[in-house]
Amino acid sequence: MPSEPLVAQHVLEFPGGYTRTTGPVIGRFLTELRAGRIVGARTAEGRVLVPPLEYDPATGDPVTDEYVEVGPAGTVTTSAWVTEPRETHPLDRPFAWALIRLDGADTALVHAVDAGSPKALRPGARVWPVWRQERTGSITDISHFVPEVTRIVSPVRTEYRLQVGGALKTFLEGVERGVFLGGRCTSCDKVYVPYRLSCPQCGSLIAEQVELPDTGTITTFAINNLPDPRAPEVPFVSAYILIDGADIPMIALVGGVPAHEVRQGMRVRAEWVPESERTPSMANIRWFTPTGEPDREL
């Protein structure tokens, strides 16, 4: 029978915390952070190191005594998304560790970015620091970075009144009665629905009204996946329907059939609201539904 492993539990602890001196370069960097500024050290070759180092990593030479204020904004060069933050992490929600090259710096520093989504933090994303109100001279004086504001949402609402003309008024009064009124051009014999006063093809005045049935044929259609209060469901179909006896189609919704079953040539009929609910409006037609007749060639 195997014996249990021998385990000894040890704790390494510095009561009161481990204290070390910062040196003049890092000390200056932390002091500036406490004041709400970010600085880098300039090398003899003119590069600005952030965070500053005491020696140029490229040459090994000491940095100069020149400190340069950088940022506060910067550009993300690469990042790693943290889906489940730990207790010791700076944020209690998903965030990213990112390499950020602050404006005016030649190197990047690592810090947390509260981006909301990894898609918002592609390389090249611009970020700004969020400072803590109480600062102590630590890199955590910057609580985290956030993406630059690139879009805003503004509520838009416009009220206006639309007064219908004579032709449309005539057509809508017909719809209130449950019929489609078209206009026949006596010059080219075309029938237009909705009713209009002049022929769009030859320009002649239209004086003859034609009462058309509420059946027709789908000439073309689109499947829509965004909600619409008028639609029976999502996805729904909007279609151009050639009313029987007309020469141009009108647009309307299609219902009573799954969207993927709608097709060109399908025969449809208007589904009307009850007569007691009708007004001079296209809302009198809920949508068009299939009649069950054989498809018609277009």
TORZA-249527 format. One record per residue (C-alpha): x, y, z. Coordinates in steps of 0.2 Angstrom, whole numbers, plus 5000, padded with zeros to 4 digits. Each point is the difference from the previous one (the first is absolute). Example, Ala and Ser with C-alpha at 12.3 -4.5 7.8 and 13.67 -1.06 7.14 Angstrom:
2
   east   north     up
   5062    4978   5039
   5006    5017   4997
This chain:
298
   east   north     up
   5000    5000   5000
   5008    5016   4995
   5004    5013   5014
   4993    5017   5000
   5011    5013   4994
   5009    5011   5013
   4995    5019   4998
   5006    5015   5009
   4990    5016   5000
   5011    5016   5000
   4996    5018   4999
   5012    5014   4994
   4995    5017   5007
   5007    5017   5003
   4991    5007   5015
   4995    5018   4995
   5005    4997   4982
   5016    4999   4990
   5008    5017   4998
   5012    5004   4987
   5007    5017   4993
   4994    5005   4983
   5015    5009   4994
   5000    5017   4991
   4992    4994   4984
   4986    4989   5006
   4997    5012   5015
   4997    5015   4988
   4988    4989   4990
   4990    4995   5015
   5000    5018   5007
   4993    5006   4983
   4987    4987   5001
   4995    5006   5017
   4998    5018   4992
   4989    4993   4986
   5014    5000   4987
   5009    4987   4990
   5018    5003   4995
   5013    4990   4991
   5019    5001   5000
   5010    5005   4985
   5015    4990   4994
   5015    5008   4993
   4994    4994   4983
   4984    5010   5002
   4988    4986   5004
   4987    5002   5014
   4998    4985   5011
   4983    4997   5009
   5001    4994   5013
   5017    5008   5002
   5016    4989   5003
   5016    5005   5007
   5010    4993   4985
   4996    5000   4982
   4996    4981   4996
   5007    5003   4982
   5017    5006   5005
   5002    4998   5019
   5004    5018   5002
   4992    5010   5014
   4984    5010   4995
   5002    5019   5000
   4993    5012   5014
   4986    5005   4988
   4982    4994   5004
   4987    5002   4987
   4981    5001   5004
   4991    4988   4989
   4982    4995   4997
   4988    5000   5008
   4992    4991   4985
   5009    4986   4992
   4998    4986   4987
   4997    4981   5003
   5014    4990   4992
   4994    4983   5006
   4988    4993   5014
   4994    4985   5009
   4982    4998   5005
   4996    4994   5018
   4983    4992   5001
   5000    4996   5018
   5009    5012   5011
   5008    4995   5016
   4999    5008   5017
   5017    5008   4997
   4996    5008   4983
   4997    5018   4999
   4982    4998   4993
   4986    4989   5006
   4993    4997   4982
   5007    4994   4984
   5014    5011   4994
   5017    4999   4990
   5018    5001   5004
   5007    5011   4986
   5017    5007   4994
   4996    5019   4998
   5012    5012   4992
   4996    5017   5007
   5001    5015   4988
   5018    5006   5000
   5007    4983   5006
   5011    4988   4991
   4996    4985   5011
   4984    4993   5007
   4994    4997   5017
   4988    4986   5006
   4984    5005   5008
   4982    4995   5002
   4987    5006   4987
   4981    5000   5004
   4994    4997   4982
   4984    4991   5003
   5004    4988   4986
   5015    4993   4992
   4994    5006   4983
   5002    5018   5006
   5018    4998   5003
   5008    4995   4984
   5018    5006   4997
   5001    5018   4996
   4985    5004   5012
   5002    5017   5009
   4999    5000   5019
   5000    5013   5014
   5004    4997   5019
   4988    5001   5014
   5008    5007   5015
   4997    4996   5018
   4994    5015   5011
   5012    4995   5014
   5018    4997   4993
   5015    4993   5010
   5014    4999   4987
   4996    4983   4992
   4996    4994   4983
   4983    4996   5007
   4997    5019   5001
   4994    4996   4983
   4985    4990   5004
   4999    4994   4982
   4998    5006   4982
   4984    5001   4989
   4998    5001   4982
   4999    5017   4992
   4982    5007   4996
   4997    4997   4982
   4981    5000   5000
   4985    5007   5009
   4982    4995   5000
   4988    5015   4999
   4981    4998   5001
   4992    5006   4984
   4981    5004   4999
   4992    5011   4987
   4981    5005   4999
   4993    5005   4984
   4983    5000   4991
   4997    4993   4983
   4985    5006   4990
   4995    4988   4986
   4997    5006   4982
   4984    4997   4991
   5006    4984   4991
   5006    4992   5016
   4985    5005   5010
   4989    4992   4986
   5010    4984   5002
   5000    4999   5019
   4981    5003   5000
   4998    4985   4989
   5012    4990   5012
   4988    5005   5014
   4986    4992   4991
   5010    4985   4997
   5004    5002   4981
   5016    5005   4990
   4997    5015   4988
   5011    5001   4985
   5001    5013   4986
   5000    4995   4982
   5009    5011   4987
   4989    5002   4985
   5016    5003   4989
   5011    4985   5004
   4986    4989   5009
   5011    4997   5015
   4992    4998   5017
   5009    5007   5015
   4997    4996   5018
   5000    5010   5012
   4989    5011   4990
   5008    5016   4992
   4995    5015   4990
   5014    4999   4986
   5008    4986   4991
   5018    4998   5004
   5004    4992   4983
   4992    5012   4988
   4995    5015   5011
   4982    5000   4995
   4987    5004   5013
   4991    4986   5008
   4981    5002   5002
   4994    4982   5000
   4999    4991   5017
   5001    4981   5000
   4994    4989   5015
   5012    4985   5002
   4999    4984   5009
   5010    4997   5016
   5010    4985   4993
   5017    5001   4991
   5017    4992   4996
   5016    5002   5009
   5013    5007   4988
   5015    5002   5011
   5003    4999   5019
   5012    5003   5015
   5002    4990   5016
   5002    5012   5015
   5008    4995   5016
   4997    5016   5010
   4984    5003   5010
   4986    5010   4993
   4984    5004   5010
   4990    4997   4984
   5007    4983   4996
   4992    4983   5005
   5017    4993   5007
   5018    5001   4997
   5007    4996   4987
   4986    5007   4990
   4999    5003   4981
   4997    5017   4991
   4995    4997   4982
   4995    5009   4984
   4983    4994   4995
   4992    5002   4983
   4982    5002   5004
   4989    4991   4987
   4996    5012   4986
   5014    5013   5004
   5016    5003   4990
   5011    5005   5014
   5003    4991   5017
   4997    5007   5017
   5010    4996   5016
   4992    4991   5015
   5004    4988   5014
   4997    4981   4997
   4993    4989   5014
   4993    4983   5003
   5014    4991   4993
   5018    4996   5006
   5012    5013   4993
   5011    4986   4991
   4984    4994   4991
   4997    5017   4991
   5004    5000   4982
   4998    5010   4984
   4984    4996   4991
   4991    4996   5016
   4981    5005   5000
   4995    5010   5015
   4984    5009   5007
   4999    5015   5012
   4995    4996   5018
   4989    5015   5006
   4997    5006   5017
   4982    4999   5005
   4989    5013   4992
   4996    5009   5016
   5019    5003   5003
   5004    5008   4983
   5006    5017   4997
   5006    5009   4984
   5017    4991   5003
   5011    4986   4993
   4999    4993   5017
   4983    4992   4995
   5010    4987   4991
   5009    4989   5013
   5010    4991   4986
   4998    4989   4985
   4998    4981   5003
   5001    4986   4987
   4984    4995   4991
   5005    4982   4997
   4999    5003   4981
   5013    4994   4988
   5015    5012   4998
   4999    5012   4985
   5014    5002   4988
   5006    5018   4999
